[in-house]
């Protein structure tokens, strides 16, 4: 557990950070470069857009973003964001108005996003895979003044939801107008409403401030030694924290460059890395599985950093990459907090663990439930128009310090200080009075050669309260094991109360757009005893 620290003012930034306790220095030092004083000071002026402008105004001819067959320089990018900000201002938008943005990764989308933030507007990034009902929920919830959308049929679909001005395409094809003063926002001003992935219910809008986003990006820039010499291959979509809050925001803050690709294709990834001499790649486990199976996988060895998140990377996959000299770095974050925890850049990147709390982050485990509790300048203050959900999401500090955010994730901390995610609080199965963490059972069953994918969920049981049900996708060409076979296979790895009592064969696991298993759908489909 981490010793709480008292808030102080950071010199010259106006941003509140935390005093450094001896315990915190020891923990954070895992991530900090040699010679660093152990403090976590936000870059002046303490806002995301202010720090970007201060960085990008230098060397305006340097390459910044590559997409659509060409490079956009720093100077061109800043000029385009000014132009788009003028168009939005002339359309009547004022600071605090919400702008819904959704489209494939492109320089146009990045420009629109940054232009909104420079003007003090609140960006609502939306997943392009959302259904009409999901889109209607977000529009009704945040009430945007403008929708910038680049998906077939979305402009017509939005007419039914009254989102204000609808603009087809993220190039913001509106009349030009005078550019108002930009970058005047304060550190506590809202910048993004990020909707949660909705794996357990209707998405809620997490309100992230300029300071939250700056702290999240600055922490990973420090921890991952991200500099202006780096070039990231970014095929993650720009609507969630990994692609947007880390990939794009970190690039602009570090003054590096990024190659944007629309969607994932293994050959395109390898071609982009080689052609543009990229130094970093960010992806999710599904991408890494496909890269590992590719005959060009050794080319990842030319990168200085590969980062994985959104779901665990198996120990077997870590081992496969290690054969090619690639040590994938796993990290842990969420919509409400940007990034929280990361394996160290210079130390051991431990398979199965997400590492140590990043600079600026306090982390502890709830002593009763093992839920991960966090706080820091990267942690949001609450959900949009949901005071009820906000109250439930935070727990007061015992010593009257800042409140702790309840992540909903259950964790453990080993003797070396590494944090491991062991499951979701709402997914915990209690069978016969014993706790069963689904992720642990998933991992044990997934090693069976006849199984391509597996996830377990709890089903009501008169005898046990709940019992473990395994939802299994068969491996091609393999005979499906019986439930008895499956239990016998896992018996050496799991206590008896964790073994599945029933098995359901399915064609594919239900997942959201980020690849996360929708375990609540499995629970709803689980047959009752």
MARDO-402527 format. One line per field, with one value per residue (C-alpha): x, y, z; residue in one letter; chain; residue number from 1. Coordinates in Angstrom, 3 decimals. Example, Ala and Ser with C-alpha at 12.3 -4.5 7.8 and 13.67 -1.06 7.14 Angstrom:
X	12.300:13.670
Y	-4.500:-1.060
Z	7.800:7.140
aa	a:s
ch	A:A
i	1:2
END
This chain:
X	0.000:1.114:1.575:-0.844:0.799:-0.361:-1.204:1.148:1.561:4.010:6.340:5.540:2.711:-0.286:-1.074:-1.638:0.594:1.595:4.378:6.874:6.944:9.915:7.728:6.555:10.084:10.969:7.920:8.079:11.838:11.159:9.820:12.026:15.269:18.546:19.106:15.411:14.496:11.429:8.873:5.967:5.607:3.294:4.742:3.773:1.240:-0.471:-2.924:-2.761:-3.202:-0.792:1.933:1.281:1.482:4.705:6.280:5.002:5.658:9.376:10.798:7.576:8.980:9.454:7.267:4.444:1.686:1.638:-1.617:-3.315:0.007:1.821:3.295:1.850:4.416:4.127:3.520:0.886:-0.871:-1.057:-2.254:-4.976:-6.167:-6.426:-8.475:-10.883:-11.204:-12.207:-14.865:-16.356:-16.273:-18.049:-20.679:-21.575:-19.745:-18.389:-16.218:-17.985:-20.057:-19.778:-18.582:-19.178:-16.359:-16.160:-14.304:-11.364:-7.898:-6.728:-4.946:-8.343:-9.688:-6.588:-6.861:-10.554:-9.883:-7.073:-8.931:-11.857:-9.601:-7.740:-11.089:-12.219:-14.837:-15.441:-14.690:-16.887:-14.955:-17.299:-16.671:-17.583:-18.884:-21.697:-25.247:-28.005:-29.250:-25.794:-25.300:-28.727:-27.821:-24.644:-26.336:-29.173:-26.725:-24.162:-26.309:-23.634:-23.812:-22.012:-21.439:-18.436:-18.890:-17.203:-19.111:-21.547:-25.115:-24.285:-25.271:-28.733:-28.969:-28.107:-31.009:-33.296:-31.337:-31.053:-27.311:-27.170:-25.135:-24.231:-21.066:-20.280:-16.564:-13.988:-12.450:-15.036:-16.388:-17.883:-17.401:-14.112:-14.171:-11.843:-9.704:-10.460:-7.799:-6.834:-5.330:-6.930:-8.399:-7.624:-6.182:-9.511:-11.619:-13.304:-11.681:-13.131:-16.194:-15.020:-17.761:-16.961:-16.844:-20.177:-19.091:-21.486:-24.239:-24.997:-21.865:-21.300:-19.513:-16.288:-15.367:-11.602:-10.014:-7.044:-4.967:-6.164:-5.148:-1.848:-0.920:-1.783:0.298:3.209:3.451:3.923:6.318:8.494:8.105:8.611:11.423:9.279:11.127:10.904:13.096:10.360:7.945:4.998:3.084:-0.487:-3.271:-5.409:-8.630:-8.679:-11.758:-10.382:-7.583:-4.927:-5.080:-6.187:-5.143:-1.795:-0.911:-1.946:-1.704:1.696:3.043:2.047:3.362:6.722:7.069:7.657:5.775:3.193:2.201:-1.604:-3.166:-6.872:-7.465:-5.061:-3.330:-0.175:1.542:0.655:2.083:5.361:5.541:4.861:7.500:10.108:9.250:9.008:11.665:9.250:10.561:7.358:4.196:1.062:-1.486:-3.944:-3.385:-5.393:-2.970:0.048:-1.327:-1.573:1.859:3.361:1.918:3.337:6.527:7.840:7.492:11.253:10.990:9.445:12.952:13.892:11.496:12.694:9.270:6.152:3.235:0.186:-3.001:-6.796:-6.540:-3.857:-1.097:-0.548:2.724:3.057:2.869:5.461:7.760:7.227:8.174:11.172:12.583:12.870:14.353:11.056:9.940:6.370:5.517:2.052:0.241:-3.097:-5.455:-9.095:-11.372:-11.680:-7.948:-5.921:-2.936:-2.405:0.175:2.963:5.693:9.060:10.930:14.352:13.434:11.780:8.615:6.835:4.333:0.937:1.541:0.780:3.766:4.036:1.909:3.009:4.429:1.668:-0.487:-1.307:-2.622:-3.837:-6.032:-9.279:-8.432:-11.852:-12.330:-8.899:-10.459:-7.839:-8.247:-6.367:-5.974:-3.769:-3.895:-4.815:-7.986:-11.279:-13.641:-16.893:-19.403:-21.335:-24.749:-24.483:-23.916:-25.306:-22.714:-19.965:-20.685:-20.565:-17.311:-15.258:-14.404:-13.184:-9.635:-9.181:-6.836:-8.974:-6.814:-8.177:-10.800:-9.903:-11.466:-12.854:-11.630:-13.910:-10.847:-9.573:-5.828:-2.874:0.578:3.458:6.529:8.397:5.628:4.241:0.493:-1.590:-5.215:-7.086:-10.594:-13.524:-15.445:-18.771:-17.550:-16.454:-18.064:-18.836:-19.254:-19.835:-18.694:-15.360:-14.264:-13.521:-11.773:-12.853:-9.596:-7.639:-9.923:-9.829:-6.047:-5.939:-8.533:-7.091:-3.995:-6.038:-5.017:-8.617:-9.714:-9.327:-10.966:-12.648:-14.275:-16.112:-19.065:-21.181:-24.628:-27.135:-27.114:-29.281:-26.466:-23.492:-25.040:-23.162:-21.280:-18.598:-19.725:-17.113:-18.016:-15.719:-14.788:-13.357:-9.962:-10.168:-9.577:-9.626:-12.086:-13.957:-13.262:-16.066:-16.645:-14.948:-11.917:-11.775:-11.967:-9.261:-7.010:-7.286:-7.196:-3.441:-3.767:-7.032:-8.602:-11.660:-14.156:-12.748:-13.227:-16.109:-19.177:-20.729:-19.524:-21.264:-19.844:-20.217:-18.983:-17.315:-17.006:-19.011:-16.622:-16.865:-15.040:-11.847:-11.761:-12.855:-15.037:-18.589:-18.805:-22.168:-23.642:-22.221:-23.751:-27.127:-26.766:-25.499:-27.936:-29.344:-28.679
Y	0.000:3.535:6.197:9.088:12.392:15.925:18.197:21.103:23.675:22.929:25.855:27.786:25.629:26.467:22.738:20.869:17.834:15.775:16.125:13.299:10.905:8.547:5.590:7.390:8.256:4.573:3.529:6.231:5.857:2.665:4.862:7.935:8.566:8.573:11.912:12.839:14.564:12.381:15.158:15.102:18.637:19.283:21.209:24.898:26.394:23.351:22.778:20.235:22.748:25.234:22.595:21.462:24.973:25.700:22.554:22.604:26.268:25.464:24.018:24.438:22.461:19.229:16.281:15.624:13.364:11.029:9.855:9.777:9.419:12.475:14.292:17.252:19.455:21.096:24.493:23.198:21.377:24.434:26.593:24.094:23.871:27.684:27.675:25.029:26.827:29.970:28.039:26.600:29.977:31.600:28.856:30.133:27.690:28.923:27.388:24.530:23.459:19.768:18.531:14.897:13.596:10.208:8.946:6.866:7.933:10.837:14.155:15.833:14.131:15.047:18.663:18.857:17.347:19.773:22.776:22.091:21.842:25.052:26.865:25.536:23.187:19.748:16.868:13.778:11.060:8.294:4.738:4.294:0.782:2.038:1.103:3.661:3.024:3.540:6.724:8.005:7.430:9.530:12.373:12.519:12.403:15.072:17.216:18.220:21.495:20.004:16.479:15.885:12.394:10.419:7.132:6.009:6.786:8.535:12.029:10.774:8.696:11.687:13.699:11.621:12.560:16.373:16.759:20.386:21.118:17.966:18.090:15.154:14.431:15.480:18.159:20.556:21.926:25.108:28.738:30.321:33.016:35.121:33.139:34.067:33.953:30.323:28.237:30.373:27.447:26.801:23.558:22.561:23.223:20.138:18.966:15.535:13.543:9.978:7.384:4.186:0.998:-0.189:-3.739:-3.774:-1.379:1.873:3.982:6.898:10.089:10.658:14.354:14.769:18.173:19.784:18.882:15.265:14.734:16.577:14.554:11.276:12.051:13.541:10.483:8.057:10.424:10.320:6.601:5.434:7.927:9.415:12.237:14.326:11.739:9.091:8.097:5.874:3.606:4.226:2.028:2.229:4.202:7.777:7.433:5.836:6.484:4.200:5.695:9.241:10.046:8.265:7.845:11.226:13.336:11.879:12.497:16.164:16.637:14.974:16.774:13.474:12.194:9.541:7.429:7.100:4.000:3.312:-0.027:-2.885:-4.888:-6.817:-6.157:-2.463:-2.263:-3.860:-1.746:1.443:0.658:-0.009:2.837:5.535:4.222:4.086:3.607:2.643:0.605:0.603:-2.201:-4.540:-8.289:-9.285:-7.284:-8.833:-12.339:-11.620:-10.034:-13.013:-15.403:-13.347:-14.358:-10.782:-10.759:-10.378:-6.878:-5.680:-5.966:-2.689:-0.805:0.535:0.053:-2.067:-1.284:-3.489:-2.760:-3.048:-6.757:-9.108:-10.417:-14.103:-15.383:-17.655:-14.664:-12.796:-15.792:-15.903:-12.240:-12.673:-15.140:-12.176:-9.837:-8.013:-7.331:-6.064:-3.494:-3.900:-1.011:-0.348:2.558:3.410:6.077:7.872:8.085:7.913:5.719:4.477:1.713:0.514:-2.049:-0.293:0.770:-0.076:-2.838:-6.238:-6.268:-8.995:-11.151:-11.217:-7.929:-4.339:-3.037:-0.037:3.101:5.818:9.145:11.211:8.196:7.000:3.434:1.201:-1.859:-1.812:-4.015:-5.691:-6.376:-5.942:-3.365:-1.042:2.541:5.412:9.161:11.758:14.692:12.297:11.055:12.626:14.416:12.793:11.660:14.036:14.810:11.725:12.919:9.610:7.588:10.025:9.600:5.822:5.966:7.616:6.716:9.197:9.042:7.959:10.893:13.584:13.617:13.591:10.915:7.647:6.546:3.023:1.441:-1.596:-3.769:-6.245:-6.431:-7.775:-6.364:-8.825:-8.558:-6.618:-4.035:-5.221:-4.739:-7.512:-7.253:-10.320:-9.500:-7.104:-6.582:-7.010:-10.183:-11.944:-15.380:-16.525:-20.289:-22.181:-19.107:-18.936:-16.153:-17.137:-14.627:-15.347:-14.187:-16.800:-19.589:-18.250:-18.448:-22.021:-23.300:-21.399:-23.592:-26.616:-27.435:-27.982:-24.514:-21.418:-19.008:-19.320:-17.131:-18.112:-16.519:-17.243:-18.841:-19.037:-22.342:-23.537:-25.676:-23.349:-19.882:-19.470:-21.957:-21.514:-21.962:-22.111:-20.628:-22.301:-21.637:-24.799:-24.811:-25.722:-29.386:-30.392:-32.675:-30.743:-31.995:-32.896:-30.921:-33.763:-33.522:-29.789:-30.100:-32.741:-30.616:-27.587:-29.469:-29.017:-25.237:-24.420:-25.223:-27.425:-24.600:-22.721:-25.576:-25.139:-27.263:-26.755:-25.934:-24.104:-24.304:-21.049:-19.749:-16.585:-14.710:-11.481:-8.520:-4.756:-2.664:-2.700:-6.474:-6.765:-9.768:-8.759:-11.078:-9.695:-11.063:-14.471:-14.286:-13.479:-16.446:-18.884:-21.770:-21.995:-25.075
Z	0.000:-0.666:1.958:1.288:0.430:1.182:-1.775:-2.489:-5.243:-8.025:-8.656:-11.800:-13.144:-10.997:-10.994:-7.765:-7.430:-4.429:-1.921:-2.118:0.808:1.231:0.240:-2.843:-3.978:-3.738:-5.720:-8.382:-8.799:-10.740:-13.556:-13.323:-15.209:-13.340:-11.626:-11.468:-8.179:-7.621:-7.949:-10.384:-11.709:-14.632:-17.601:-17.610:-17.879:-16.334:-19.198:-21.982:-24.801:-23.265:-22.983:-26.565:-27.973:-26.092:-27.556:-31.130:-31.843:-32.001:-35.227:-37.242:-40.203:-38.223:-39.236:-36.787:-38.149:-41.135:-42.695:-46.079:-47.874:-46.548:-43.583:-41.700:-39.977:-36.575:-38.124:-40.529:-37.707:-35.455:-38.362:-39.265:-35.657:-35.582:-38.786:-37.496:-34.159:-36.091:-37.990:-34.814:-33.083:-36.045:-35.888:-32.433:-30.186:-26.871:-24.157:-22.419:-25.433:-26.280:-29.675:-30.624:-32.834:-34.514:-37.542:-38.760:-37.607:-39.743:-39.502:-40.003:-36.888:-34.855:-36.024:-35.108:-31.685:-30.840:-32.297:-29.969:-26.932:-27.841:-28.025:-24.647:-26.081:-24.579:-26.945:-26.838:-28.725:-29.886:-30.992:-34.657:-33.959:-31.734:-32.643:-33.101:-29.564:-28.071:-30.076:-29.032:-25.370:-25.644:-27.559:-25.032:-22.143:-23.125:-25.472:-28.010:-29.933:-32.947:-34.259:-36.547:-37.959:-40.704:-40.866:-43.553:-42.549:-39.299:-40.459:-41.388:-38.213:-36.030:-37.474:-35.230:-32.087:-32.390:-31.726:-32.896:-36.025:-37.966:-40.078:-42.347:-42.145:-39.577:-41.825:-40.304:-43.582:-42.146:-43.246:-42.194:-39.554:-37.431:-35.013:-31.399:-28.655:-28.105:-25.294:-22.555:-20.633:-16.972:-15.628:-14.062:-17.151:-18.657:-21.891:-22.700:-21.784:-22.265:-22.198:-20.369:-22.389:-21.024:-20.185:-17.211:-18.291:-20.100:-20.646:-18.274:-19.309:-17.374:-17.348:-17.756:-17.255:-18.951:-15.896:-15.831:-19.458:-19.082:-16.002:-17.741:-20.812:-18.862:-16.596:-19.489:-21.266:-18.146:-17.485:-21.070:-21.862:-24.625:-26.407:-29.568:-31.294:-31.027:-33.755:-32.810:-35.181:-34.033:-35.412:-32.282:-32.851:-31.615:-29.434:-26.270:-23.805:-25.279:-28.766:-27.958:-24.394:-24.666:-28.353:-29.759:-26.608:-25.711:-29.203:-29.101:-25.568:-26.238:-29.554:-31.334:-34.369:-35.186:-38.162:-38.082:-39.632:-40.013:-38.358:-37.815:-40.515:-39.672:-43.009:-42.889:-39.367:-40.398:-43.566:-41.613:-38.995:-41.662:-44.041:-41.391:-38.988:-36.078:-32.556:-30.694:-31.221:-29.058:-29.347:-27.650:-27.094:-30.177:-32.330:-30.643:-31.221:-34.949:-35.073:-33.243:-35.867:-38.751:-40.531:-40.096:-36.304:-35.792:-37.308:-34.051:-32.656:-34.354:-32.034:-28.691:-27.057:-27.571:-25.228:-24.631:-22.704:-22.458:-21.592:-20.227:-22.476:-21.776:-20.363:-23.405:-25.742:-23.680:-24.097:-27.865:-28.216:-25.923:-28.472:-30.854:-28.256:-27.687:-24.095:-24.357:-21.675:-20.159:-18.505:-16.824:-17.276:-17.731:-19.142:-15.799:-15.110:-18.351:-17.302:-13.735:-13.595:-15.884:-15.979:-15.748:-18.846:-17.395:-14.938:-15.251:-17.348:-15.462:-17.341:-15.664:-13.870:-14.868:-12.884:-10.566:-10.114:-12.524:-11.335:-9.752:-8.853:-5.329:-5.222:-2.434:-2.053:-0.112:2.883:2.822:-0.884:-2.575:-4.920:-6.415:-5.169:-6.806:-6.694:-8.349:-10.782:-13.604:-11.871:-12.972:-10.594:-11.630:-14.250:-16.473:-14.951:-12.725:-9.143:-7.896:-9.818:-8.802:-5.099:-5.407:-7.386:-4.635:-1.052:1.553:2.845:6.461:7.132:5.481:2.345:-1.212:-1.898:-3.606:-6.884:-6.842:-10.063:-9.855:-10.477:-7.906:-7.451:-5.557:-4.828:-4.539:-2.342:-5.029:-5.352:-8.707:-9.115:-10.688:-11.826:-10.636:-11.807:-11.776:-8.563:-10.385:-12.081:-8.903:-8.521:-4.959:-4.995:-1.762:0.160:-1.682:-4.032:-7.625:-9.881:-13.484:-15.064:-13.102:-14.318:-17.890:-17.924:-16.642:-19.115:-22.083:-21.983:-23.119:-26.729:-27.870:-26.773:-28.952:-26.509:-23.147:-20.515:-17.376:-15.627:-12.589:-12.773:-9.882:-8.053:-5.146:-3.813:-4.285:-4.500:-7.763:-9.843:-12.472:-16.088:-18.865:-22.257:-24.767:-28.394:-29.928:-31.623:-35.298:-35.985:-32.311:-30.538:-27.878:-24.337:-21.961:-18.783:-16.874:-19.175:-18.643:-14.858:-14.794:-17.028:-14.732:-11.428:-11.073:-11.401:-9.623:-6.275:-6.537:-5.892:-8.917:-11.379:-13.858:-13.152:-16.570:-20.057:-22.902:-26.439:-28.405:-31.767:-30.385:-27.119:-26.929:-26.956:-27.124:-29.721:-27.641:-27.514:-23.873:-23.091:-22.164:-19.217:-18.126:-21.363:-20.515:-17.027:-18.558:-20.930:-18.288:-17.738:-14.207:-12.151
aa	x:x:x:x:x:x:x:x:x:x:x:x:x:x:x:x:x:x:x:x:x:x:x:x:x:x:x:x:x:x:x:x:x:x:x:x:x:x:x:x:x:x:x:x:x:x:x:x:x:x:x:x:x:x:x:x:x:x:x:x:x:x:x:x:x:x:x:x:x:x:x:x:x:x:x:x:x:x:x:x:x:x:x:x:x:x:x:x:x:x:x:x:x:x:x:x:x:x:x:x:x:x:x:x:x:x:x:x:x:x:x:x:x:x:x:x:x:x:x:x:x:x:x:x:x:x:x:x:x:x:x:x:x:x:x:x:x:x:x:x:x:x:x:x:x:x:x:x:x:x:x:x:x:x:x:x:x:x:x:x:x:x:x:x:x:x:x:x:x:x:x:x:x:x:x:x:x:x:x:x:x:x:x:x:x:x:x:x:x:x:x:x:x:x:x:x:x:x:x:x:x:x:x:x:x:x:x:x:x:x:x:x:x:x:x:x:x:x:x:x:x:x:x:x:x:x:x:x:x:x:x:x:x:x:x:x:x:x:x:x:x:x:x:x:x:x:x:x:x:x:x:x:x:x:x:x:x:x:x:x:x:x:x:x:x:x:x:x:x:x:x:x:x:x:x:x:x:x:x:x:x:x:x:x:x:x:x:x:x:x:x:x:x:x:x:x:x:x:x:x:x:x:x:x:x:x:x:x:x:x:x:x:x:x:x:x:x:x:x:x:x:x:x:x:x:x:x:x:x:x:x:x:x:x:x:x:x:x:x:x:x:x:x:x:x:x:x:x:x:x:x:x:x:x:x:x:x:x:x:x:x:x:x:x:x:x:x:x:x:x:x:x:x:x:x:x:x:x:x:x:x:x:x:x:x:x:x:x:x:x:x:x:x:x:x:x:x:x:x:x:x:x:x:x:x:x:x:x:x:x:x:x:x:x:x:x:x:x:x:x:x:x:x:x:x:x:x:x:x:x:x:x:x:x:x:x:x:x:x:x:x:x:x:x:x:x:x:x:x:x:x:x:x:x:x:x:x:x:x:x:x:x:x:x:x:x:x:x:x:x:x:x:x:x:x:x:x:x:x:x:x:x:x:x:x:x:x:x:x:x:x:x:x:x:x:x:x:x:x:x:x:x:x:x:x:x:x:x:x:x:x:x:x:x:x:x:x:x:x:x:x:x:x:x:x:x:x:x:x
ch	A:A:A:A:A:A:A:A:A:A:A:A:A:A:A:A:A:A:A:A:A:A:A:A:A:A:A:A:A:A:A:A:A:A:A:A:A:A:A:A:A:A:A:A:A:A:A:A:A:A:A:A:A:A:A:A:A:A:A:A:A:A:A:A:A:A:A:A:A:A:A:A:A:A:A:A:A:A:A:A:A:A:A:A:A:A:A:A:A:A:A:A:A:A:A:A:A:A:A:A:A:A:A:A:A:A:A:A:A:A:A:A:A:A:A:A:A:A:A:A:A:A:A:A:A:A:A:A:A:A:A:A:A:A:A:A:A:A:A:A:A:A:A:A:A:A:A:A:A:A:A:A:A:A:A:A:A:A:A:A:A:A:A:A:A:A:A:A:A:A:A:A:A:A:A:A:A:A:A:A:A:A:A:A:A:A:A:A:A:A:A:A:A:A:A:A:A:A:A:A:A:A:A:A:A:A:A:A:A:A:A:A:A:A:A:A:A:A:A:A:A:A:A:A:A:A:A:A:A:A:A:A:A:A:A:A:A:A:A:A:A:A:A:A:A:A:A:A:A:A:A:A:A:A:A:A:A:A:A:A:A:A:A:A:A:A:A:A:A:A:A:A:A:A:A:A:A:A:A:A:A:A:A:A:A:A:A:A:A:A:A:A:A:A:A:A:A:A:A:A:A:A:A:A:A:A:A:A:A:A:A:A:A:A:A:A:A:A:A:A:A:A:A:A:A:A:A:A:A:A:A:A:A:A:A:A:A:A:A:A:A:A:A:A:A:A:A:A:A:A:A:A:A:A:A:A:A:A:A:A:A:A:A:A:A:A:A:A:A:A:A:A:A:A:A:A:A:A:A:A:A:A:A:A:A:A:A:A:A:A:A:A:A:A:A:A:A:A:A:A:A:A:A:A:A:A:A:A:A:A:A:A:A:A:A:A:A:A:A:A:A:A:A:A:A:A:A:A:A:A:A:A:A:A:A:A:A:A:A:A:A:A:A:A:A:A:A:A:A:A:A:A:A:A:A:A:A:A:A:A:A:A:A:A:A:A:A:A:A:A:A:A:A:A:A:A:A:A:A:A:A:A:A:A:A:A:A:A:A:A:A:A:A:A:A:A:A:A:A:A:A:A:A:A:A:A:A:A:A:A:A:A:A:A:A:A:A:A:A:A:A:A:A:A:A:A:A:A:A
i	1:2:3:4:5:6:7:8:9:10:11:12:13:14:15:16:17:18:19:20:21:22:23:24:25:26:27:28:29:30:31:32:33:34:35:36:37:38:39:40:41:42:43:44:45:46:47:48:49:50:51:52:53:54:55:56:57:58:59:60:61:62:63:64:65:66:67:68:69:70:71:72:73:74:75:76:77:78:79:80:81:82:83:84:85:86:87:88:89:90:91:92:93:94:95:96:97:98:99:100:101:102:103:104:105:106:107:108:109:110:111:112:113:114:115:116:117:118:119:120:121:122:123:124:125:126:127:128:129:130:131:132:133:134:135:136:137:138:139:140:141:142:143:144:145:146:147:148:149:150:151:152:153:154:155:156:157:158:159:160:161:162:163:164:165:166:167:168:169:170:171:172:173:174:175:176:177:178:179:180:181:182:183:184:185:186:187:188:189:190:191:192:193:194:195:196:197:198:199:200:201:202:203:204:205:206:207:208:209:210:211:212:213:214:215:216:217:218:219:220:221:222:223:224:225:226:227:228:229:230:231:232:233:234:235:236:237:238:239:240:241:242:243:244:245:246:247:248:249:250:251:252:253:254:255:256:257:258:259:260:261:262:263:264:265:266:267:268:269:270:271:272:273:274:275:276:277:278:279:280:281:282:283:284:285:286:287:288:289:290:291:292:293:294:295:296:297:298:299:300:301:302:303:304:305:306:307:308:309:310:311:312:313:314:315:316:317:318:319:320:321:322:323:324:325:326:327:328:329:330:331:332:333:334:335:336:337:338:339:340:341:342:343:344:345:346:347:348:349:350:351:352:353:354:355:356:357:358:359:360:361:362:363:364:365:366:367:368:369:370:371:372:373:374:375:376:377:378:379:380:381:382:383:384:385:386:387:388:389:390:391:392:393:394:395:396:397:398:399:400:401:402:403:404:405:406:407:408:409:410:411:412:413:414:415:416:417:418:419:420:421:422:423:424:425:426:427:428:429:430:431:432:433:434:435:436:437:438:439:440:441:442:443:444:445:446:447:448:449:450:451:452:453:454:455:456:457:458:459:460:461:462:463:464:465:466:467:468:469:470:471:472:473:474:475:476:477:478:479:480:481:482:483:484:485:486:487:488:489:490:491:492:493:494:495:496:497:498:499:500:501:502:503:504:505:506:507:508:509:510:511:512:513:514:515:516:517:518:519:520:521:522:523:524:525:526:527:528:529
END
